[in-house]
């Protein structure tokens, strides 16, 4: 069974363009300046497939860096996840500014996507 969160998290972590980013399923206690998290927020599962709704959050020192990283690196990488045997279609529902209220407030954006994986 392929865990959709883990599949996407590892796919992003393996991207050389994100080598300077901490990619994780959890927010570390000491949050790095550049952080990407992947969290399953919903979806359904059958005996054969999972349709998982994911929130991919990108923290950066500035709002522009968070959004640029989302649009220029993370989104193209997500659209290629179907290169993996265990991953099927991925659709992006939204990309938006989503500041972390803190304290202290931190620039962050969020991508909401749905992925189909084997179960």
C-alpha positions, 0 to 999 in steps of 0.5 A: 500500500502506498501512503499518499502523504509519504509518496508526495513528500518523498517525491518532493524531497528527492527534487534537487531543486529543493535541496536547500529545503526541509521537506517533511510530514511534520513541522519540526519543533525548531522550524527551519526558514525554508520548509515544505510540509505534506499533510493529508486533509481528506479523501477516500479509499477503496480496496484498490485506490486512494483519492487523497486530498493533500495540503502542501505548505511552503514556508519561506523568509518572504511571501514572494519566495514562498509563492515563487517556490510553489509555482516554479518548483513545487507545482511542476514537480507535483505534476510529474508525480505520475512518473512513479509506479504507485502514483496516478493522476494528480490535480491541483485545486488551489494555490494561495497565500496562507500566512502562519499566524505564529507567533511570530507570523511567518510567510507561507503559501498552500497548495491543495491537491488531490492524488490517486495512489494504489492501496 
